[in-house]
Amino acid sequence: MKLVMAIIKPFKLDDVREALSSLGIAGMTVSE
């Protein structure tokens, strides 16, 4: 398992979540 930290603009979060899901990555923690 690897830890990946990213800074993503709020309006792009859904796009990023869908892209990761399509790659089989299900777990994500989001904080502001």
C-alpha positions as CSV (number, residue, x, y, z in Angstrom):
1,M,0.0,0.0,0.0
2,K,1.2,3.5,-0.8
3,L,0.3,6.9,0.6
4,V,-0.5,9.5,-2.0
5,M,-1.2,13.1,-1.1
6,A,-2.6,15.6,-3.6
7,I,-3.9,19.1,-3.7
8,I,-7.1,19.1,-5.9
9,K,-9.4,22.0,-6.6
10,P,-12.9,21.3,-5.1
11,F,-14.7,21.4,-8.4
12,K,-12.4,18.6,-9.8
13,L,-12.8,16.2,-6.8
14,D,-15.7,14.2,-8.4
15,D,-13.7,13.8,-11.7
16,V,-10.6,12.6,-9.7
17,R,-12.8,10.2,-7.6
18,E,-14.4,8.7,-10.7
19,A,-11.0,8.3,-12.5
20,L,-9.5,6.5,-9.4
21,S,-12.6,4.3,-9.1
22,S,-12.2,3.3,-12.7
23,L,-8.7,2.1,-11.9
24,G,-9.9,0.0,-9.0
25,I,-8.9,2.4,-6.2
26,A,-11.8,2.5,-3.7
27,G,-10.5,4.1,-0.5
28,M,-10.0,7.8,-0.2
29,T,-9.9,10.4,2.7
30,V,-10.7,14.0,1.8
31,S,-10.1,17.0,4.1
32,E,-10.2,20.7,3.5
